[in-house]
């Protein structure tokens, strides 16, 4: 079965990327497409190297990261606390879990106009959107994690005389941890994307705002360089968070 | 259902409540659904009272005003047209997502080689943050309807492709070999073996895809819009008409909930044959 081998698969994947870049290069080099709409590959590459090497990206990335960190400081503790409190009794779980999952089904981005009305065009509205969007996966998974701890563990720990705190810290938390971690991963990733997105839609600063400004100036090669940069930041974040999750589950 | 509401300790919450409002009401309130409804009602009351007495009418509207704003909006044909346009964008975007998603997902998923080599590329594309491409989509498709549909489709197809591939992947190879050895044609296999197995995951994918399309269309609408719902949310935000903003957001939220519920119902319905 040589045809299905690993090497051939990698070759097909590589071939796909090469074909994509090749078509892009060919289209721009022959002048089929207006360079204002699609800049040439070398020009984008030069710009990309330029913004990374002279640190031009930093003031924009700094603001995005600031918004991200603040929203994280809001939704992680509040999601964990609310989720844990709800998970304490079956009654509250059955009351609140459908409420939260129902709200989660609504794309929370529609709250953006309301948030802009309250928090203005600056970082405030982005933090609010990021916190709202990150909150739901955290709270839902915390509820799911803590409410599905095996009764047997709890009974066993009780019969061995575990105190309230000991029970929480040595039984409940380790048992719920994997599910909670998954919620944290999803929340951390989608809140970053939401912040990037709201910056794109309406903002005064940040990475998303930079991309929009460049689009409006029709400086497309620099815009492409920033898009590639933003995609790489998101992929790096995805990688870090997923690795942390995998490591946290192993313990 | 009843068993959850059993903390009938003497002097418990429900006991005390039943003394005040009667046993039947207390029973009803003590059910999760009843409590949930009460919480929602309480939320609206707090909102109403809080805003009436402490809020700034430029920024916050009490629910009664929002309802009033909703009826004012109903009387404005331009707003109705904008809402209808947005619904059409979502509908067409969803339709295209399903068609494109299935026609990419099936060939990729059915063949082991193409699955192993192409699926990672699709997953990679799925993981990229699509919002940063929004200005580009506007640049290519203009500020009208086309860009909304395109952005909705780009958000909607990936969940559909991924679930279709996953659904086909879980197909028991014995079934394929058996039907082939009994002389079924390629088309018959698709219709009678692959399709029924794919349907449940297809509907899961359609539900996720619908969420994606909704998100994509709304993002594009909010970014720039010439006649859709995004135009009016921006107009009402800029002119400080919070009751109308809330009314529009409410309409969208209700719409999202209905779509989600429809897809969920279809999903469970088509899952029944497995028993």
Interface residues (C-beta under 8 A of the other chain):
Chain A: X3 X4 X8 X9 X12 X13 X16 X37 X90 X91 X94 X95 X96 X98 X99 X102 X105 X106 X107 X109 X110 X111 X112 X113 X114 X116 X117 X118 X192 X193 X196 X197 X200 X201 X202 X208 X211 X212 X214 X215 X216 X220 X223 X226 X227 X230 X231 X234 X235 X238
Chain B: X4 X5 X7 X32 X35 X36 X39 X40 X59 X60 X112 X113 X116 X117 X118 X120 X121 X127 X128 X129 X131 X132 X133 X134 X135 X136 X138 X139 X140 X211 X214 X215 X218 X219 X222 X223 X233 X234 X236 X237 X240 X242 X245 X246 X248 X249 X252 X253 X256 X257 X260
